[in-house]
């Protein structure tokens, strides 16, 4: 099953892609806002998250900073979202909100700007990851421990953190050269 999002209200519509051929056009009518829109089956139509991921794969600069993996649950599907050097604002994707790591989820307990992962290089060139809560309503949990209001925690590869009911795993960039 595939999901498409209504361009007007962001409502998801599911359909079985195995019944159609690549290149075929489909027309949908949103149950929520009644907007009619069409899509073409195939690789030509990519959503913003997939486009950003492809750019990260092609660009070594972004790929070097690692990514976060969203664990699939009842609110969200599995997603791999790239990080960049500097502050990476992480939160629930919302139309019109400009955040660095938008998670496509229906989790009502995740804020639109929930937490921040800062990525920077130390004097030896090694990447350092720091997690902090962004004054969210439900808080940010690192390894099942609630981060304090102004607390910053250094995290490493495989660190598990939770935003609302959504769990993420940090995947650090692989170091090519040991300095």
Secondary structure, DSSP 8 states (H G I E B T S, - for coil): -EEEE-TTT--EEEE-GGGS-TT-EEEEE-TTT--EEEEESSSS---HHHHHHHHHHH-HHHHTT-EEEE---SSB--EEEE--SEEEEEEE--TT---SEEE-B--TTS-TT-EEEEEEE-TTS-EEEEEEE-S-SS-EEETTEE--TT-EEEE-TT-EEEETTEEEEEE----SS--
